[in-house]
Amino acid sequence: KTEFLLAMVSLMIGSLNPISVSLVDRVSRMMYMNFEEAMSHYEKKGGNKPHTPTVSDFYDLLKAQEEKEAKQMARAMEIYVHGSNNFFSKNSNVDVDHRMVIYNIRDLPNSMKPLAMLVITESLWDRIIENRKLNKRTLVYVDEFYLMMQNEHSMTFFKTAWKRVRKLNAGITGITQNVEEILRNPDARTMLSNSEFILMMKQAKIDREELAQLFNISEEQMSYISNNDEGSGLLFNGKTIIPFYDNFPRNTKLYRIMTTKPTENMDYE
């Protein structure tokens, strides 16, 4: 948690000097020690269950420290606690213990997206670890995966998680139309080449050439991701490459629910 708070505070106020790092470490330890004591009291004697520590709790403790640097750090964090960017300053009113949880950052201002991704990836990791203890499998699907590469913290998280989650009874699937950006990023390219399951649809000419080299795709197989009809592509399962074509019937309710074409679902009720 201290590592997470160091990353969070650095996103809020900029790079941290050694004194700032020590202050974050001290305050985070104090905050979680207070929480553990309150939880222990609750478990033994009952009463009101203590809430999980929040950014507001961290801010109040930081502001209470004697050092001048602590006061300055708290003042710089104020916009994220009491100001217009206070999205993550309180406990969530969303029950994240449901079987399916969806995180949507589309409507967040760009200035908040790095912090949002830090909070989301921390939440994902907590859920994966908790589910492993309960012997439950966790499946993570990331749409517009290329956006993860535009943020240092999210890219670092997924690069590490891609290698580790199988041992934690979990799996991650990245979904993107912008494969070019993945091929240009060395870390993302390594993640792609190390993936056990890949479903590939129509690709641009330059991307096809790179993918053919990366996955040893034959010229005949390439036709399924070239000027192909909708519903066709290549399925990679381990070392096996399987061409497929799925002519899904369009006059069905299921198709109208699943289609992402605005012209096809505008009149859907």
N, C-alpha and C positions, 0 to 999 in steps of 0.2 A: 504493500500500500504506500510506503514511503517513496518507492520508485515512481509509482503512478502520480503521487502528489507533486513530486519534483518536476515531472513532465508537464503536469497540468499548470503549475505556477509559472513555469518557463514560457508556456504558450500564452499565458495571461499578461505577463509583465516583461517578457523578454529574457535574455540570457541571465543566468544566475552566477554571482561571484561566490567564492568559498564561504563567506559569512552568510549569504542568503541560503546556500545549500544546507549549512548547519542549522539555520533557523527553521527551515522547512522540515528537516529531520526531527528536530526537537519537538516542534509543535505537532507534527503528525503522530509521534510516539505518545505525547501527552493526550492527544485527542482519542486515540484508540485504547489507551490504558483506561481513560475515564469511561469509555464505552464498555469495556470488558468488566470493569467494576460494577457499573450500573446493571449490566446483564446478569452478573453473578448475584447481585442483590435481588433482582427480579425473579430469578429462578429459585432462590431460596425462600423469599418472603412474599412474592407476588407484587401486586400493585400495577402501576402503568408500565407497559413494556417500553424500554428506551428506544428512540429512533436511531436508525443507522446514521453515523456522522455525515454531515453535509459540508459543502463549501462555506456556508454561513458559519458553521461551528469552527471550521479551520480559521476563517477570517477573524472571528471574535477572539480566539486564543492567540492568534498572531498579533493582533492589535494590543493585547494585554501584556505582551512581552516588553521588557524594559528598554531594549536596544533601539536606537534611532532608526537603524535599518529595518527593523520589524514594522515600525510605524509607517515608513515610506512604502514598504512592500504592501501593507494593508491598504494604504491610500490608492496605490496603483491597481489593486484588485477590486476596488469599490464598485466599479462599473459592472463587474460580474456577480456582485452580491446584492447591491441595492439599486443598481443602475439599469440601463436599457438592455444589457446582455446577461441578465440574471436567470437565464434558462435553466441552469444546472445548480442553482444555489439552494434549492430545497429538496425534500424527499419527493420522489415521483408519486403521482396519483394514478399511475398505471400499474396494474398487477402483472409483473413480468414472470410469474410462476405458471402461466398458461402453457399448454402444450406447444402452441405456435405463437411466436412474438415477432413483430415486424418493426424494424427501425427505418424511418424515412427522414432523410436530411434535405430533401428537395427544397423546402420552403425556408430553410435557415439562411441567414445572410452569409456571404462568403467568408466574412471575418470570423464567423463562429464555427465553420465546418471543421477546421483542424481540431478544435476543442471537442466538438461533437464526436468526431471519429475516435478520439482518445477515450471518451466516456463509453462509447459503444463497444469498442474492442475490449476494454476492461470488463464490461458486463458480459460479453461473449465468453471471455476466458473464465470468469467466475462460474458461469452456467455450465461450461464444459467440465470444469473440475468437480462441481457439485454433482452433476449427472453421473460422472464416473464413479463417485462414492456410492451412488444409488444403483449402480450397474445399469444405467440407462444410456442409450446411444444418442448423441447430439448431431444433428445435421444443420449445417450453416450454408445458406445460399446468398451469394453476393451479386446483385444485379449491377450493371455498369461498372464492372470490376476495374476498368482502366482508371476510374476516379481514385481508387485506392493508391495508385502509384503517384498521384499528385501531392500526397501528404507523407512526410517522412515517418511519422509515428505509425500510421496505418500500414504503410509498406513494410516497415520493420516487423510489425505484428504478424501480418499474413505470411511473410517470408519464413518466420520462425514456426508459426502454426502449421504451415503446409507440410513441414517435416515431422512435427511432433504429434498432431492430433490423432493419427491412427492408433498410437499407443494409448491414447486416452479415450478410446471407444467413440471417436467422433470423425466427421468428414466435412470437408469444405469444397463447395462448388462455386467457381467463378463464372459469371456470364457477361459477355461483352460483344459488341459489334466492332469495336475499335481494336482489332488484333494487331494493327500496325504499331500502336503504342506499346503493347506488350512485347512485341518482337524487338523493339528498340531498347527496352529496359533489360539490362543483364540479369537482374534478380528475378523479374517476372518471366523472362525467357527460360531461366533455369527451372522455375516452378512449373511452367508449361511442359517442358521436356520430361520432367519427373512425375507428371500426372499419370495415373493409371487408367483414367477414363476420360475421353475427350469426344464431344459431339461437335462436328465441324460442318457449318453450312457454307453457302456461297461466299467466296473470298475474292478480293481484288487481285489483279494480275501479279503485282509486286509481292503481295503477301503470300500468294499461292506458291511462288517460286521459293521463298524462304521456308515455308511450311513443308514443301516437298523435300527439301534438303534436310530439314530438321527431323522429319518423321519417315524419310525414305518412301515417299508416296510415288507409285508408278504413274506413267502418263495416262493409262486407262482409268485409274482410280481418280486422277485429277479432274476428269470430266464431270464428276459428281459435285465438285465445288467450283466449277467454272461457269459457263453460261447454261446453268442447269435450271430446271423447273423448280417452282416452290415445293418444299417438302423433301427435297433430296439432299444428300450430304454423305459424309463419311463418319463412321463410328470407330473409335480406337478403344480397344479393350486389351490392356496389357500390350502385347506385341502383335495383336491381330487387328487388321484393318478391314472393316465391313462396309461396303457401299449400301445405301438404303434409299428407298423412295417411299414416302408416305402421302398418299392421295386422300387426305382426310375429307370426308363429306361435308360440304359447306352448308347444306340445308338442315343443319341440326342445331339444337339449342346449345349443346356443348361447344360447338365451333364458335358460336356467337359470343359465348362467355369467354373463351380462350383467346380469340383474335385480338391483336394489338393494333389493327388498322382502324384509325378513327372513322373512315368512311364506311366501315362495315358494322361498327357497333354504336353509331350515333343514335340509331332509332331503337336500341335495345331497351326493353323495359324490365 
